[in-house]
Amino acid sequence: MLGDRWGVTESEVRRTYPCDDFVVSPTLQAWRGVRVHAPAAVLWPWVTQIRLAPYSYDWIDNLGRRSPRQLVGLPEPRVGEAFTTVGGHKRGRILSVEPGRQLTGTIMNACLSYVLVPQGPRATRLLLKVVMRTNRVVALGLSVGDLVMARRQLLTLKHLAERGTEGG
């Protein structure tokens, strides 16, 4: 499907993600990935901070509110909590979490898994898989739209985590 992959390898597409357990026979499957030059322990707090804001194009998906550029010391996410905050309103729900490894939630009928894969002591692959059951026309539009937004989100999280390791 158009827009279903960005920055991922074939082996990353073939792997099992936690979101696969929550959506049977999805019509939309999209994979995104980025290499972050920071250890998973540095990246993880930024990933969990999506509970506060989308970290994508704030003028579009956060009603112009800027996603925080500093860590605020959130506690570890818990199943059942809100997955994210959009325009000041809590949205979605956390479905599964393994601290330091993966965060899976649902929002707008989609299920998303953020997976951190250490690449040695100083780098991490940040993978995102989105799955959803919908009709094929909607799936195509969502895949392309998600590609734009998710790409920006992953690159923002990468930048923020790498900024925390500069000079170290």
C-alpha positions in Angstrom: 0.0 0.0 0.0 1.2 3.5 -0.8 2.8 5.1 2.2 2.9 2.0 4.3 6.7 2.1 5.0 9.3 4.6 5.9 12.7 4.0 7.3 12.2 0.3 8.1 14.0 -2.8 6.9 12.3 -6.0 5.7 13.1 -7.8 8.9 11.5 -4.9 10.9 8.4 -5.2 8.8 8.3 -9.0 9.4 8.7 -8.9 13.2 5.8 -9.1 15.5 4.6 -6.0 17.3 2.4 -5.7 20.4 -0.3 -3.9 18.4 -0.7 -7.1 16.3 -2.4 -8.7 19.4 -5.1 -6.1 19.4 -6.3 -5.9 15.8 -7.3 -9.0 13.9 -6.9 -8.9 10.1 -6.1 -5.2 9.8 -6.7 -3.5 6.5 -4.1 -0.8 7.4 -0.6 -1.8 8.4 2.1 0.9 8.4 5.6 0.7 9.6 8.0 3.6 10.4 11.5 3.6 11.8 14.4 5.9 12.6 17.9 5.3 14.1 18.4 7.4 17.2 22.0 8.1 18.3 21.1 7.7 22.0 20.7 4.7 24.2 17.2 3.4 24.8 17.3 4.7 28.4 17.6 8.2 27.0 15.0 7.8 24.3 12.3 6.0 26.4 11.3 9.1 28.5 10.7 11.0 25.3 8.5 8.2 23.9 6.4 8.1 27.0 6.0 11.9 26.9 3.7 11.4 23.9 1.1 11.2 26.7 1.5 15.0 26.9 1.5 15.9 23.2 1.8 14.4 19.7 5.3 15.7 18.9 4.4 16.0 15.2 3.3 19.2 13.4 1.9 21.0 16.4 0.1 23.6 14.3 -1.9 20.7 12.8 -2.4 18.0 15.4 -2.0 20.0 18.6 -4.1 23.1 17.8 -0.9 25.2 17.7 0.3 24.2 21.2 4.0 23.4 21.2 4.9 19.9 22.3 7.2 20.1 25.4 10.9 20.4 24.6 12.0 19.4 28.1 11.4 16.2 30.0 8.8 16.7 32.8 9.6 13.6 34.8 6.4 11.6 34.1 5.9 8.4 36.0 6.0 5.2 33.9 2.9 4.8 31.7 0.2 2.3 32.9 -2.3 0.3 31.0 -5.7 2.1 30.9 -4.2 5.6 31.1 -4.7 8.2 28.3 -2.4 7.5 25.4 -1.8 11.0 24.3 -3.0 14.6 24.6 -4.2 16.6 21.6 -5.1 20.2 21.8 -5.2 20.0 25.6 -7.6 17.0 25.6 -6.6 13.5 26.6 -7.2 11.0 23.8 -6.9 7.2 23.4 -5.9 4.6 25.9 -2.7 2.7 26.7 -3.1 -1.0 26.0 0.3 -2.4 26.8 3.6 -1.2 28.1 7.0 -2.7 28.8 9.1 0.1 30.3 12.1 0.9 28.2 11.0 -1.5 25.4 7.5 -0.7 24.0 4.4 1.5 24.4 1.2 0.4 22.7 -2.0 2.4 22.6 -5.1 3.1 20.7 -6.4 6.4 19.3 -9.1 7.1 16.6 -9.7 3.4 16.0 -6.0 2.8 15.3 -3.6 0.8 17.4 0.0 1.9 17.6 3.2 0.3 19.0 6.4 2.2 19.6 9.2 -0.3 20.0 12.8 0.5 21.1 15.5 -1.8 19.8 18.9 -1.1 21.2 21.7 -1.0 18.6 24.8 -1.3 20.9 25.4 1.0 23.9 24.8 4.4 22.1 22.1 3.9 19.5 18.5 2.7 19.3 16.1 1.9 16.6 12.7 3.6 17.2 10.1 1.6 15.4 6.4 2.4 15.0 3.7 0.2 13.7 0.1 1.3 13.1 -2.7 -1.2 12.5 -6.4 -0.5 11.9 -9.5 -2.2 10.5 -11.2 0.1 8.0 -12.2 0.1 4.3 -9.3 0.1 1.8 -10.0 3.6 0.5 -9.8 5.1 4.0 -6.8 2.9 4.7 -4.9 4.4 1.8 -5.6 8.0 2.8 -4.7 7.3 6.4 -1.5 5.5 5.4 -0.3 8.5 3.4 -1.4 11.0 6.1 0.2 9.0 8.9 3.4 8.8 6.9 3.7 12.6 7.0 2.7 13.0 10.6 4.5 9.9 12.0 7.7 10.8 10.2 7.7 14.2 11.8 7.0 12.7 15.2 9.8 10.1 15.1 12.3 12.7 13.8 11.3 15.1 16.6 11.7 12.4 19.3 15.1 11.5 17.7 16.2 15.1 17.8 15.2 15.6 21.4 16.8 12.3 22.6 20.0 13.0 20.7 20.1 16.5 22.1 20.3 14.9 25.5 23.4 13.0 24.6 25.4 15.8 23.0 28.9 16.1 24.4 28.6 12.8 26.2 
